[in-house]
């Protein structure tokens, strides 16, 4: 079986809804968990780096396996991989809810992430192959972005309510009914599809990606507490893995990461914008949660309510961004996103927005607008210029960029905060210790703004067209080659 059979409009909407359910449990899990961090810190006696690992162990494994999951789904069947992901993610969630220690919670979060890696890029690939009309696809991706907004709006509230009334463990229980419902609906209504020609596995490339992401994150998180000398070998390993990837991947006929994708300025731009925007999100949620609960002394539910001014604009702006991408292209949403995120970062970095209620709300609203506008153009740009046969791989690169960004955001901002606070009293030093973190988030917003401008003009579109032509020609050549001749 090749691509997905033509479906009726009603069936296409149903497939979109099922795919969005998988995104909802993954996104809700992450946003709800942020509100639970202080409660987990007390219950499991965790340090700041321990808290970072509860988030980053998940996003790190996710980032490492997304491209493998995307290419495997294109090869053996998207529905099959999607169903497997739902089972593993739901089982991992149950294990997380039972974790007796911080170390086991981190291990079970990694199990969750193995399942999560099979959900979002595969769901995006299913959507790309279901909605073949460019405008319909842009609208579908806008709905997809709105689900991120829903999870951001509901996550802190649901998380706060569950932590307050039951325990932080209850956050993981939510995934069980949604995961089971998505499993049954996928089995019944989502048709199987795969790429017309199977791509071969790339185990060396996969190991290099894991070595790069893992060693880089470890070096950043552990540096403030362990000092420079223990983390230097990991930094060296990260550089070596990156150089090896750049040397090895172009020499394979069917690489894990097709570096030719990056000849397209919109695709390269979308990748770096995704890293920047999600680094800002990861750092923003981490700083906000710790400030609201550990400095202002709010309980988890009230901290969740305080984050609504960020979550609601994200929810409202995401579908608007999808419609704008469909009708006018990605430039305007990217410029709005970059400007709003930069302004939010400046408010906190320069004016200490968190110290007054009015400026705190304005800072949250601006960030919510920016993040709401950024998602649809990233995803649409990543998949729209690529051959449909490589939709899974292209979507996985975009998803990997998001997860890598969030991992780095939490790691870098958490490391800056930990080194700034040191052994000083938490409440007195938090605002000044967090300022360099807010400057980093301002830089991320600026990157979105500048790259959005550079990657959406006439020159950028020409590079995308040339890249798509060369990829399609290479695919056609490989399709007629005997298997024995392929590297």
C-alpha positions as a printed Julia matrix, in Angstrom:
487×3 Matrix{Float64}:
   0.0    0.0     0.0
   1.32   3.42   -0.9
  -0.17   6.77    0.08
  -3.41   7.19    1.95
  -6.64   6.48   -0.01
  -8.88   9.48   -0.82
 -11.23  10.05    2.11
 -14.55  11.86    2.38
 -14.48  15.35    3.97
 -16.15  14.01    7.13
 -13.64  11.16    7.43
 -10.73  13.59    6.93
 -12.01  15.74    9.81
 -12.31  12.62   11.98
  -8.72  11.58   11.18
  -7.57  15.12   12.11
  -9.48  14.93   15.41
  -7.9   11.56   16.28
  -4.41  12.86   15.48
  -5.09  15.94   17.62
  -6.03  13.7    20.56
  -2.49  12.28   20.54
  -1.04  15.79   20.48
  -3.34  16.82   23.33
  -2.14  14.13   25.76
   1.53  14.75   24.94
   1.24  18.56   25.21
  -1.08  18.5    28.24
   1.32  16.18   30.02
   4.22  18.62   29.56
   2.39  21.83   30.48
   0.62  20.27   33.47
   3.91  18.84   34.72
   5.48  22.32   34.88
   2.92  23.43   37.48
   3.67  20.28   39.52
   7.45  20.92   39.71
   7.54  22.58   43.17
   5.27  19.86   44.61
   7.51  17.15   43.1
  10.58  18.99   44.4
   9.24  18.79   47.96
   7.89  15.22   47.69
  10.96  13.7    46.0
  13.6   16.03   47.57
  14.81  17.15   44.13
  17.43  19.79   43.31
  17.0   22.32   40.48
  18.93  20.01   38.15
  16.7   17.1    39.26
  13.64  19.15   38.22
  15.31  19.94   34.89
  15.84  16.23   34.27
  12.14  15.38   34.87
  11.36  17.61   31.87
  14.51  17.12   29.8
  14.76  13.32   30.12
  11.44  13.25   28.28
  12.14  15.89   25.62
  15.66  14.53   25.07
  14.54  10.97   24.31
  11.71  12.39   22.22
  14.09  14.57   20.18
  16.52  11.67   19.72
  13.91   9.22   18.38
  11.52  11.44   16.38
  13.35  11.09   13.05
  13.66   7.34   13.49
   9.92   7.15   14.23
   9.06   9.33   11.21
  11.12   7.3     8.74
  10.01   3.97   10.28
   6.36   5.01    9.94
   6.91   5.93    6.28
   8.48   2.49    5.82
   6.33  -0.02    7.77
   3.05   1.89    8.07
   2.01   5.09    9.82
  -1.08   3.64   11.53
   0.93   0.72   12.95
   3.62   2.97   14.44
   0.98   5.44   15.73
  -0.9    2.65   17.56
   2.35   1.34   19.09
   3.19   4.86   20.27
  -0.21   5.25   21.97
   0.25   1.95   23.85
   3.79   2.78   25.06
   2.94   6.39   26.0
  -0.13   5.34   27.99
   1.8    2.55   29.77
   4.66   4.98   30.53
   2.16   7.44   32.02
   0.85   4.75   34.41
   4.44   3.93   35.47
   5.18   7.66   36.08
   2.15   7.92   38.37
   3.56   5.07   40.49
   7.23   6.23   40.59
   8.6    5.92   44.18
  11.7    8.1    43.6
  13.03  10.9    41.4
  15.4    8.53   39.6
  12.61   6.1    38.65
  10.32   8.97   37.63
  13.04  10.13   35.21
  13.37   6.56   33.83
   9.58   6.24   33.37
   9.46   9.67   31.7
  11.94   8.24   29.18
   9.57   5.28   28.58
   6.77   7.79   27.98
   9.0    9.61   25.49
   9.66   6.45   23.46
   5.89   6.28   22.9
   5.6   10.04   22.39
   8.21   9.91   19.62
   5.82   7.7    17.62
   2.87  10.09   17.99
   3.41  13.69   16.87
   5.57  13.31   13.72
   3.55  10.29   12.61
   0.27  12.14   13.25
   1.6   15.11   11.24
   2.58  12.75    8.43
  -0.94  11.24    8.47
  -2.43  14.77    8.32
  -0.08  15.78    5.46
  -1.13  12.74    3.45
  -4.83  13.16    4.32
  -5.09  16.87    3.44
  -3.43  17.12    0.02
  -4.83  20.56   -0.9
  -2.39  23.28    0.28
  -5.07  25.55    1.8
  -6.9   22.66    3.49
  -3.58  21.44    4.88
  -2.7   24.91    6.25
  -6.11  25.06    8.0
  -5.65  21.55    9.4
  -2.23  22.54   10.73
  -3.88  25.64   12.25
  -6.27  23.34   14.14
  -3.26  21.26   15.18
  -1.63  24.45   16.53
  -4.85  25.35   18.36
  -4.63  22.04   20.22
  -1.22  23.14   21.53
  -3.02  26.29   22.66
  -5.75  24.25   24.38
  -3.12  22.17   26.17
  -1.3   25.35   27.26
  -4.57  26.84   28.52
  -5.84  23.66   30.17
  -2.48  22.2    31.28
  -1.61  24.63   34.1
  -5.26  24.65   35.29
  -5.75  20.87   35.11
  -2.31  20.33   36.6
  -2.91  22.85   39.39
  -6.32  21.36   40.21
  -4.97  17.79   40.29
  -1.87  18.7    42.35
  -4.03  20.69   44.79
  -6.82  18.15   45.22
  -5.0   14.83   44.78
  -1.22  14.83   44.1
   1.26  15.47   41.3
   0.88  11.78   40.42
  -2.69  12.42   39.23
  -1.33  14.43   36.27
  -0.26  11.18   34.62
  -3.65   9.53   35.2
  -5.31  11.92   32.71
  -3.42  10.26   29.85
  -5.04   6.86   30.47
  -8.66   7.52   29.29
  -7.57   9.85   26.43
  -4.88   7.38   25.31
  -7.3    4.43   25.32
  -9.96   6.42   23.42
  -7.38   7.53   20.8
  -6.21   3.89   20.49
  -9.71   2.55   19.78
 -10.6    5.37   17.36
  -7.31   5.02   15.44
  -7.81   1.26   15.12
 -11.34   1.81   13.76
 -11.12   4.95   11.57
  -7.54   5.8    10.49
  -6.53   4.04    7.24
  -3.04   2.57    6.93
  -0.54   4.38    4.7
   3.17   4.28    3.98
   5.65   5.83    1.58
   5.61   4.29   -1.95
   9.18   3.04   -1.49
  10.68   1.99    1.82
  13.69   3.93    3.13
  16.44   1.84    4.68
  17.28   2.19    8.41
  20.31   4.27    9.42
  21.48   2.91   12.81
  24.82   4.81   12.75
  23.04   8.13   12.12
  20.55   7.33   14.9
  23.33   6.6    17.43
  25.13   9.81   16.49
  21.94  11.85   17.02
  21.42  10.27   20.48
  25.09  10.93   21.39
  24.86  14.56   20.22
  21.61  15.48   22.01
  22.31  13.48   25.19
  25.87  14.67   25.79
  25.04  18.32   24.99
  22.07  18.38   27.39
  24.0   16.61   30.16
  26.88  19.07   29.87
  24.55  22.11   30.12
  22.41  20.84   33.02
  25.19  19.45   35.18
  27.77  22.26   34.66
  26.45  24.6    37.46
  26.5   21.84   40.13
  29.4   19.63   38.95
  31.77  22.32   37.64
  33.56  22.4    34.3
  35.94  19.43   34.48
  33.37  16.56   34.83
  31.26  17.87   31.91
  34.1   18.67   29.45
  34.2   15.06   28.1
  30.47  15.3    27.34
  30.92  18.63   25.53
  33.73  17.08   23.47
  31.52  14.07   22.69
  28.73  16.41   21.47
  31.1   18.22   19.09
  32.54  14.9    17.83
  29.02  13.48   17.23
  27.99  16.62   15.3
  31.1   16.49   13.07
  30.61  12.76   12.48
  26.95  13.35   11.48
  27.94  16.07    9.01
  30.57  13.74    7.49
  28.6   10.47    7.51
  25.03  11.41    6.53
  25.73  12.92    3.05
  27.56   9.69    2.1
  24.45   7.54    2.56
  21.89   7.09   -0.21
  19.07   7.12    2.37
  20.27   8.99    5.47
  18.37   9.46    8.73
  18.72  13.24    8.26
  18.77  14.26    4.62
  21.05  17.3     4.77
  19.8   18.33    1.3
  16.59  19.49    3.03
  18.61  22.35    4.51
  19.39  23.79    1.06
  15.85  25.17    1.27
  16.0   28.5     3.14
  12.38  28.19    4.39
  13.07  24.68    5.72
  16.35  25.73    7.41
  14.64  28.85    8.74
  11.7   26.82   10.1
  14.14  24.46   11.85
  16.06  27.23   13.65
  12.84  29.17   14.38
  11.37  26.03   15.96
  14.45  25.58   18.15
  14.36  29.27   19.19
  10.61  29.45   19.84
  10.45  26.24   21.86
  13.63  27.1    23.78
  11.79  30.28   24.76
   8.69  28.26   25.76
  10.69  25.77   27.85
  12.61  28.51   29.64
   9.49  30.67   30.06
   7.42  27.92   31.71
  10.33  26.84   33.93
  11.05  30.36   35.25
   7.36  31.29   35.59
   6.37  28.17   37.54
   9.26  28.42   40.01
   8.68  32.17   40.48
   4.92  31.96   41.03
   5.1   29.08   43.52
   8.48  29.38   45.22
   8.8   33.21   45.32
   5.21  34.46   45.38
   4.16  31.44   47.45
   1.09  30.59   45.33
  -0.33  27.07   45.39
  -0.34  25.0    42.18
  -3.94  25.9    41.22
  -3.45  29.67   41.61
  -0.13  29.47   39.75
  -2.05  27.74   36.92
  -4.64  30.53   36.93
  -1.87  33.16   36.75
  -0.57  31.52   33.57
  -3.92  31.87   31.77
  -2.98  35.31   30.32
  -0.26  33.45   28.39
  -2.3   30.36   27.51
  -5.52  32.0    26.25
  -3.83  34.16   23.54
  -1.93  31.06   22.36
  -5.24  29.22   22.01
  -6.9   32.13   20.16
  -3.97  33.02   17.87
  -3.03  29.51   16.67
  -6.04  28.97   14.32
  -5.78  32.6    13.14
  -2.13  31.92   12.29
  -3.12  28.77   10.37
  -5.64  30.74    8.29
  -3.08  33.48    7.6
  -0.5   30.9     6.46
  -3.12  29.37    4.15
  -4.17  32.69    2.61
  -1.06  34.92    2.78
   1.92  32.65    3.53
   4.12  32.33    6.63
   5.78  35.78    6.75
   3.18  37.83    8.68
   2.58  35.19   11.41
   6.35  34.78   11.89
   6.92  38.55   12.19
   4.07  38.93   14.7
   5.42  35.95   16.67
   8.99  37.26   16.77
   7.99  40.82   17.71
   5.64  39.72   20.52
   8.09  37.21   22.03
  10.95  39.74   21.92
   8.8   42.42   23.59
   7.8   39.95   26.32
  11.44  39.02   27.01
  12.48  42.69   27.2
   9.7   43.4    29.73
  11.09  40.78   32.09
  14.82  41.32   31.41
  14.82  45.15   31.61
  11.74  46.08   33.66
  11.47  43.06   36.0
   7.88  42.5    34.83
   7.28  39.74   37.4
   7.51  42.18   40.33
   4.22  43.97   39.47
   0.9   42.33   38.59
   0.11  44.58   35.6
   3.46  44.11   33.85
   3.44  40.36   34.66
   0.08  39.99   32.88
   1.24  42.08   29.89
   4.43  40.0    29.61
   2.4   36.78   29.69
  -0.12  38.04   27.1
   2.66  39.11   24.72
   4.41  35.74   25.01
   1.1   33.92   24.46
   0.4   35.91   21.27
   3.91  35.24   19.98
   3.84  31.53   20.7
   0.31  31.2    19.26
   1.43  32.64   15.92
   4.67  30.67   15.58
   3.53  27.04   15.37
   1.53  26.89   12.12
   4.17  28.56    9.89
   6.92  26.28   11.29
   5.01  23.1    10.51
   3.59  24.22    7.19
   6.99  25.43    5.91
   8.7   22.22    7.01
   6.37  19.87    5.12
   4.97  21.94    2.21
   8.11  22.08    0.04
   9.04  18.41    0.39
   7.99  15.39   -1.72
   5.0   13.69   -0.04
   6.98  10.43    0.12
   9.29  12.13    2.64
   6.52  13.81    4.65
   7.29  11.72    7.75
  10.99  12.59    7.74
  10.37  16.32    7.08
   7.69  16.53    9.8
  10.01  14.67   12.17
  12.83  17.18   11.6
  10.39  19.99   12.51
   9.18  18.07   15.6
  12.77  17.25   16.6
  13.65  20.95   16.37
  10.79  21.76   18.74
  11.8   19.15   21.3
  15.49  20.01   21.03
  14.58  23.68   21.53
  12.5   22.91   24.63
  15.26  20.67   26.01
  17.9   23.37   25.5
  15.6   26.1    26.86
  15.05  24.26   30.15
  18.71  23.18   30.33
  20.28  26.58   29.61
  17.82  28.77   31.55
  17.8   26.29   34.46
  21.61  26.24   34.51
  21.79  30.07   34.45
  19.23  30.26   37.29
  21.02  27.62   39.4
  24.4   29.35   39.06
  22.83  32.76   39.82
  21.1   31.58   42.99
  23.91  29.32   44.25
  23.54  28.96   48.03
  21.78  32.35   48.49
  18.21  32.62   49.88
  15.84  31.64   47.04
  13.19  34.34   47.41
  15.6   37.26   47.74
  17.81  36.38   44.77
  15.4   34.79   42.27
  14.51  37.91   40.26
  18.12  39.03   39.76
  19.29  35.43   39.13
  16.56  34.97   36.5
  17.45  38.14   34.54
  20.13  36.5    32.31
  17.56  33.79   31.56
  15.07  36.41   30.39
  17.77  37.95   28.17
  18.27  34.52   26.58
  14.51  34.33   25.89
  14.66  37.84   24.36
  17.4   36.59   22.03
  15.2   33.64   21.04
  12.36  36.05   20.14
  14.74  38.17   18.05
  15.92  35.04   16.22
  12.29  34.21   15.32
  11.77  37.78   14.02
  14.96  38.01   11.92
  14.79  34.46   10.51
  11.07  34.87    9.8
  11.95  37.87    7.63
  14.89  36.18    5.86
  13.26  32.8     5.22
   9.94  33.97    3.75
  10.97  36.23    0.81
  11.32  35.6    -2.95
  14.92  34.35   -2.66
  13.94  31.88    0.05
  11.02  30.54   -2.01
  13.34  30.01   -4.99
  15.72  27.92   -2.86
  12.73  25.84   -1.68
  11.6   25.21   -5.28
  15.13  24.17   -6.34
  15.47  21.86   -3.33
  12.1   20.21   -3.98
  13.04  19.61   -7.65
  16.42  18.06   -6.79
  14.87  15.85   -4.07
  12.11  14.68   -6.4
  14.68  13.93   -9.14
  16.85  11.98   -6.67
  13.79  10.03   -5.46
  12.88   9.17   -9.05
  16.45   7.97   -9.77
  16.56   5.81   -6.64
  13.15   4.33   -7.4
  14.47   2.74  -10.6
  17.82   1.58   -9.15
  18.14  -2.08   -8.11
  18.2   -2.45   -4.32
  21.7   -3.97   -4.43
  23.12  -0.76   -5.88
  21.93   1.43   -3.01
  24.4    2.36   -0.29
